[in-house]
Amino acid sequence: MARAHDLEAPRGRTPRFVESQPRQSDRFGQATELIARAMGTPWFLLALTLFCALWMGWNTLAPVAWRFDSAALGFTALTLMLSLQASYAAPLILLAQNRQDDRDRVSMEQDRQRAERNLADTEYMAREIVALRMTIDELREQQVTREALRDELRALLTELGDTGEGGDERQDEGSRRERA
């Protein structure tokens, strides 16, 4: 009875690439993709522009005691902060692109394998259709041959009936067989 339970689900190898928990590097890759996606949106550009405008406005228009980045020095802190952001953004974007390239490569390989299977299936179906057509043609030829044979038997039965050699009984048997 335990064997019947084993047959309910297909047996097979578990995929190697399926893990119960994502690895640490995969989490990092997912985070880089999230950051790269966020940095490529119009909302990020709008927020960064608004941040820079507020920074420059505050450090230009606010009272001197409240200013923390001198406009006279060309907003040095803002420049350093934007440079730091750019220096981290470029590698994160490259990491996200590499992960996308890996996914694309796997997807292309799966598409190629699927196309090969579809081609093999199509060729198999074409061969099967040709075989069915040939079988149908053979059956038609046999049917014609059977009809010709029946005609010949009828002709022979009528000849036998004309000669008087007990053709009536044989003709009756032949017509019974034809009906059956």
C-alpha positions as CSV (number, residue, x, y, z in Angstrom):
1,M,0.0,0.0,0.0
2,A,2.9,2.3,0.7
3,R,4.1,1.7,-2.9
4,A,0.8,3.1,-4.3
5,H,1.3,6.3,-2.4
6,D,4.8,6.7,-3.9
7,L,3.3,6.5,-7.4
8,E,1.0,9.4,-6.9
9,A,3.7,12.0,-7.4
10,P,6.3,11.8,-10.1
11,R,9.8,10.9,-9.1
12,G,12.7,12.7,-10.3
13,R,15.7,14.8,-9.5
14,T,15.1,17.9,-7.5
15,P,16.5,20.9,-9.4
16,R,20.0,21.9,-8.3
17,F,19.3,25.6,-8.5
18,V,16.3,25.6,-6.2
19,E,17.2,26.5,-2.6
20,S,15.1,26.9,0.4
21,Q,16.7,30.3,1.3
22,P,18.4,32.7,-1.0
23,R,22.2,32.9,-0.5
24,Q,23.7,36.1,0.9
25,S,25.2,37.0,-2.5
26,D,21.8,36.6,-4.1
27,R,20.3,38.9,-1.6
28,F,23.0,41.4,-2.4
29,G,22.3,41.0,-6.1
30,Q,18.6,41.5,-5.5
31,A,19.4,44.7,-3.5
32,T,21.6,46.0,-6.3
33,E,18.9,45.4,-8.8
34,L,16.4,47.2,-6.6
35,I,18.7,50.2,-6.3
36,A,19.6,50.2,-10.0
37,R,15.9,50.1,-10.9
38,A,15.1,52.9,-8.5
39,M,17.9,55.0,-9.8
40,G,16.6,54.6,-13.4
41,T,13.2,56.1,-12.6
42,P,12.0,59.6,-13.3
43,W,11.0,59.8,-9.6
44,F,14.6,59.3,-8.5
45,L,15.8,62.0,-10.9
46,L,13.1,64.4,-9.8
47,A,13.9,63.7,-6.1
48,L,17.6,64.2,-6.7
49,T,17.0,67.4,-8.5
50,L,14.7,68.6,-5.7
51,F,17.3,67.6,-3.1
52,C,20.0,69.5,-4.9
53,A,17.8,72.6,-5.4
54,L,16.8,72.6,-1.7
55,W,20.4,72.1,-0.6
56,M,21.6,75.0,-2.8
57,G,18.6,77.2,-1.8
58,W,19.1,76.5,1.9
59,N,22.9,77.2,1.7
60,T,22.3,80.4,-0.3
61,L,19.2,82.0,1.2
62,A,19.3,80.8,4.8
63,P,20.9,82.9,7.5
64,V,24.7,82.5,7.6
65,A,24.6,80.8,11.0
66,W,22.4,78.0,9.6
67,R,24.3,77.4,6.4
68,F,26.5,74.2,6.4
69,D,27.9,74.3,2.8
70,S,29.4,77.5,1.5
71,A,28.1,78.7,-1.9
72,A,31.4,80.7,-2.2
73,L,33.3,77.4,-2.3
74,G,31.0,75.9,-4.9
75,F,28.9,73.7,-2.6
76,T,31.8,71.4,-1.8
77,A,29.8,69.1,0.5
78,L,27.1,68.7,-2.1
79,T,29.7,67.9,-4.8
80,L,31.4,65.3,-2.6
81,M,28.1,63.7,-1.8
82,L,27.0,63.5,-5.4
83,S,30.4,62.1,-6.4
84,L,30.1,59.5,-3.7
85,Q,26.6,58.6,-4.9
86,A,27.8,58.3,-8.5
87,S,30.9,56.2,-7.5
88,Y,28.5,53.7,-5.8
89,A,25.8,53.9,-8.5
90,A,28.0,52.8,-11.4
91,P,29.2,49.5,-9.9
92,L,25.7,48.7,-8.6
93,I,24.2,49.3,-12.1
94,L,26.9,47.1,-13.6
95,L,26.2,44.3,-11.1
96,A,22.5,44.5,-11.9
97,Q,23.3,44.4,-15.7
98,N,25.5,41.3,-15.1
99,R,22.6,39.6,-13.3
100,Q,20.2,40.5,-16.1
101,D,22.7,39.2,-18.7
102,D,22.9,35.9,-16.8
103,R,19.1,35.6,-16.7
104,D,19.0,36.5,-20.4
105,R,21.6,33.8,-21.2
106,V,19.6,31.1,-19.3
107,S,16.4,32.3,-20.9
108,M,18.0,32.1,-24.4
109,E,19.3,28.6,-23.7
110,Q,15.8,27.5,-22.5
111,D,14.3,29.1,-25.6
112,R,16.8,27.2,-27.8
113,Q,16.0,23.9,-26.1
114,R,12.3,24.5,-26.4
115,A,12.7,25.4,-30.1
116,E,14.7,22.1,-30.7
117,R,11.9,20.1,-29.0
118,N,9.3,21.9,-31.0
119,L,11.2,21.1,-34.2
120,A,11.6,17.5,-33.3
121,D,7.9,17.2,-32.4
122,T,6.9,18.9,-35.6
123,E,9.1,16.5,-37.6
124,Y,7.7,13.6,-35.8
125,M,4.1,14.7,-36.4
126,A,4.9,15.3,-40.1
127,R,6.3,11.7,-40.3
128,E,3.2,10.4,-38.6
129,I,0.9,12.3,-40.9
130,V,2.7,10.9,-43.9
131,A,2.5,7.4,-42.5
132,L,-1.3,7.8,-41.9
133,R,-1.8,9.1,-45.4
134,M,0.1,6.1,-46.8
135,T,-2.0,3.7,-44.7
136,I,-5.2,5.4,-45.9
137,D,-4.0,5.0,-49.5
138,E,-3.2,1.3,-48.9
139,L,-6.6,0.8,-47.3
140,R,-8.3,2.5,-50.3
141,E,-6.4,0.2,-52.7
142,Q,-7.4,-2.8,-50.6
143,Q,-11.0,-1.7,-50.7
144,V,-10.9,-1.4,-54.5
145,T,-9.3,-4.8,-54.6
146,R,-12.1,-6.3,-52.4
147,E,-14.8,-4.7,-54.6
148,A,-13.1,-6.1,-57.7
149,L,-12.9,-9.5,-56.0
150,R,-16.6,-9.4,-55.1
151,D,-17.4,-8.5,-58.7
152,E,-15.4,-11.4,-59.9
153,L,-17.0,-13.8,-57.4
154,R,-20.4,-12.6,-58.5
155,A,-19.5,-13.1,-62.1
156,L,-18.3,-16.6,-61.3
157,L,-21.4,-17.4,-59.3
158,T,-23.6,-16.3,-62.2
159,E,-21.6,-18.5,-64.6
160,L,-21.9,-21.4,-62.2
161,G,-25.6,-20.7,-61.9
162,D,-26.0,-20.7,-65.7
163,T,-24.3,-24.1,-66.1
164,G,-26.6,-25.7,-63.6
165,E,-24.1,-27.2,-61.2
166,G,-25.9,-26.4,-58.0
167,G,-25.2,-22.7,-58.5
168,D,-28.4,-21.6,-56.7
169,E,-27.3,-23.0,-53.3
170,R,-23.8,-21.5,-53.7
171,Q,-25.1,-18.2,-54.9
172,D,-27.4,-18.0,-51.9
173,E,-24.3,-18.7,-49.6
174,G,-22.2,-16.1,-51.4
175,S,-24.9,-13.4,-51.1
176,R,-25.3,-14.3,-47.4
177,R,-21.6,-13.8,-46.9
178,E,-21.6,-10.5,-48.7
179,R,-24.3,-9.2,-46.4
180,A,-22.4,-10.3,-43.4
